[in-house]
Amino acid sequence: MFDFGPFFDNFDEILNGFWGTVKLAAVSAVLSLLIGTVLASFRVAPVPLLRVLGTAYVNVVRNTPLTLVLLMCSLGLNDVLALTFSDNPGTTYYWWAVLGLSGYTGAFVCESLRAGINTVPLGQAEAARSIGLTFTQSLRIIILPQAFRAVIAPLGSVLIAMIKNTTVASAASYGEAAAATKTLLDLPSFTSGALPLFIGVAIGFMILTLPTGFFFGWLHKRMAVAR
């Protein structure tokens, strides 16, 4: 028999952990979208230096473990270089987790968005230049809107992966659902209640990711680009 008593006795702590996950994922989603858009713009820019910088960033970050990125933020930048966001350690570690997760996910957003840019017919970019639009103007007005519509589903997959990747944010000393789970498992009362805790946390992540997947699937069908 499963002992669900410890799980319900500590339900508030589990909810607090998931609230930390939601805060981390929400802010990281916005920042990673901005970072990915800038990187994708660099990768298709007519300036060679920007293309080199964008390509180097994406290749390095995509092939670096997320845990290492977060450790570099929390131990390297925060502890060694003493770069902080606030006198409150909790706030500082939160923002380092956000920046690490956003910088990592932004590389994947960039590649998804670059694939969307490649679906835009070349003639549209040539037509934009023929009427006097600059590269930045044609990218902002013509190319990126179509690219975003073409990659809504892949971006949804990236977001779902990012939500699940928040489980390693404890490497940046930030407390979220996985960190709360580890803390509770260390309590003597969870000797016989570990499996219900794992099941409950898994259900919690499904509550976050399944609606996200359904929403992006619906949005993809609604915003599909007719060719």
C-alpha positions in Angstrom: 0.0 0.0 0.0 1.2 3.5 -0.9 1.4 5.9 2.0 -0.1 9.2 0.7 -0.1 10.8 4.2 3.3 12.5 3.9 2.5 13.8 0.4 -0.7 15.6 1.5 0.9 16.7 4.8 3.5 18.6 2.7 1.3 19.6 -0.1 1.9 23.3 0.5 5.6 22.9 0.0 5.0 21.0 -3.3 2.8 23.8 -4.5 5.4 26.4 -3.6 7.9 24.4 -5.6 5.7 24.3 -8.6 5.0 28.1 -8.2 8.8 28.5 -8.4 8.8 26.4 -11.6 6.0 28.5 -13.1 7.8 31.8 -12.3 11.0 30.5 -13.8 9.4 29.1 -16.9 7.3 32.1 -17.7 10.1 34.7 -17.5 12.6 32.4 -19.2 10.1 31.8 -22.1 9.9 35.5 -22.9 13.6 36.1 -22.6 14.5 33.0 -24.6 12.1 34.1 -27.4 13.8 37.5 -27.5 17.3 36.0 -27.4 16.4 33.4 -30.1 15.0 36.1 -32.4 18.1 38.2 -32.1 20.3 35.2 -32.7 18.2 34.2 -35.8 18.6 37.7 -37.1 22.3 37.5 -36.7 22.5 34.1 -38.5 20.7 35.5 -41.6 22.3 39.0 -41.5 24.3 40.2 -44.5 27.1 41.2 -42.1 29.7 38.3 -41.9 30.7 39.2 -38.3 27.1 38.9 -37.1 26.7 35.6 -38.8 29.9 34.3 -37.2 28.8 35.5 -33.7 25.3 34.0 -34.0 26.6 30.7 -35.3 29.3 30.4 -32.7 26.9 31.1 -29.8 24.3 28.6 -31.0 26.9 25.8 -31.6 28.6 26.3 -28.3 25.5 26.6 -26.2 23.6 23.8 -27.9 26.5 21.4 -27.2 27.0 22.4 -23.6 25.0 20.7 -20.9 22.4 22.9 -19.2 23.6 21.9 -15.8 27.0 23.3 -16.7 25.5 26.6 -17.9 23.6 27.0 -14.7 26.7 26.2 -12.6 28.7 28.8 -14.5 26.0 31.3 -13.7 25.6 30.5 -10.0 29.2 29.5 -9.1 31.2 31.4 -11.7 29.4 34.7 -12.2 27.8 34.9 -8.8 30.2 33.3 -6.3 33.6 33.9 -8.0 33.0 37.2 -9.7 30.5 38.4 -7.1 28.0 39.6 -9.6 24.6 39.9 -7.9 21.2 41.2 -8.7 20.1 41.9 -5.2 21.1 41.7 -1.6 18.6 38.9 -1.3 20.3 35.7 -2.2 17.0 34.1 -3.3 16.3 36.9 -5.8 19.9 36.7 -7.1 19.8 32.9 -7.7 16.4 33.2 -9.3 17.7 35.7 -11.9 20.8 33.6 -12.5 18.6 30.6 -13.1 16.4 32.7 -15.5 19.4 34.0 -17.5 21.1 30.5 -17.7 17.9 28.8 -18.8 17.0 31.6 -21.2 20.4 31.7 -22.8 20.4 28.0 -23.2 16.8 27.8 -24.6 17.4 30.8 -26.9 19.8 28.8 -29.0 17.1 26.2 -29.7 14.5 29.0 -30.4 17.0 30.5 -32.9 17.3 27.2 -34.8 13.6 26.7 -34.9 13.1 30.3 -36.1 15.8 30.1 -38.7 14.1 27.1 -40.2 10.9 29.2 -40.4 12.9 32.0 -42.1 14.1 29.5 -44.7 10.5 28.7 -45.6 9.8 32.3 -46.7 10.2 32.5 -50.5 13.3 34.3 -51.5 11.3 36.4 -53.9 9.6 38.2 -51.0 13.0 39.4 -49.6 14.0 40.5 -53.1 10.8 42.4 -53.5 11.3 44.1 -50.2 14.7 45.3 -51.3 13.3 46.4 -54.6 10.9 48.9 -52.9 13.7 50.3 -50.8 13.3 48.4 -47.5 16.5 47.8 -45.5 17.4 44.3 -44.2 16.1 45.2 -40.7 12.8 46.5 -42.1 12.2 43.5 -44.4 13.1 41.1 -41.6 10.7 42.9 -39.1 7.8 43.6 -41.5 7.8 40.7 -44.0 10.0 37.7 -43.0 9.8 37.3 -39.3 5.9 37.4 -39.1 5.7 34.6 -41.6 8.6 32.7 -40.0 6.9 32.7 -36.6 3.6 31.5 -38.0 5.5 28.6 -39.8 7.3 27.4 -36.6 4.6 27.7 -33.9 4.5 24.0 -33.3 8.3 23.6 -33.0 8.4 26.6 -30.7 5.8 24.9 -28.6 8.0 21.8 -28.3 11.0 24.0 -27.3 8.8 25.6 -24.6 7.7 22.2 -23.3 11.3 21.1 -23.1 12.2 24.3 -21.3 9.5 23.7 -18.7 11.0 20.2 -18.0 14.5 21.6 -18.0 13.6 23.7 -15.0 14.2 20.6 -12.9 17.9 21.2 -13.1 17.6 24.8 -11.9 18.7 23.7 -8.5 22.2 23.7 -10.0 21.9 27.5 -9.8 20.7 27.2 -6.2 17.1 28.1 -7.1 14.3 26.2 -5.5 11.6 24.8 -7.8 9.5 21.7 -8.0 12.5 19.2 -8.3 14.4 20.9 -5.5 11.3 20.8 -3.3 10.9 17.1 -4.1 14.6 16.4 -3.1 14.1 18.3 0.2 11.0 16.3 1.1 12.6 13.0 0.2 15.4 13.8 2.7 12.7 13.9 5.5 12.4 10.7 7.6 8.6 10.8 7.1 9.0 10.0 3.4 10.6 6.7 3.9 7.5 4.9 2.7 6.0 7.9 0.8 8.5 8.4 -2.0 6.5 6.8 -4.8 3.4 8.9 -4.2 5.5 12.0 -4.2 7.1 11.1 -7.5 3.7 10.4 -9.0 2.3 13.7 -7.7 5.2 15.7 -9.1 4.9 13.9 -12.5 1.2 14.8 -12.6 2.1 18.3 -11.7 4.4 18.6 -14.7 1.8 17.0 -17.0 -0.6 19.7 -15.8 1.9 22.3 -17.0 3.0 20.7 -20.3 -0.1 19.0 -21.7 -2.2 22.2 -22.0 0.9 24.0 -23.4 1.1 21.3 -26.1 -2.6 21.5 -26.9 -2.5 25.3 -27.1 0.4 25.4 -29.5 -1.1 22.7 -31.6 -4.4 24.7 -31.9 -2.5 27.9 -32.6 -0.4 26.2 -35.3 -3.6 25.1 -37.1 -5.2 28.5 -36.7 -2.2 30.5 -37.9 -0.9 28.1 -40.5 0.6 29.9 -43.6 -1.1 29.0 -46.8 1.4 28.4 -49.6 
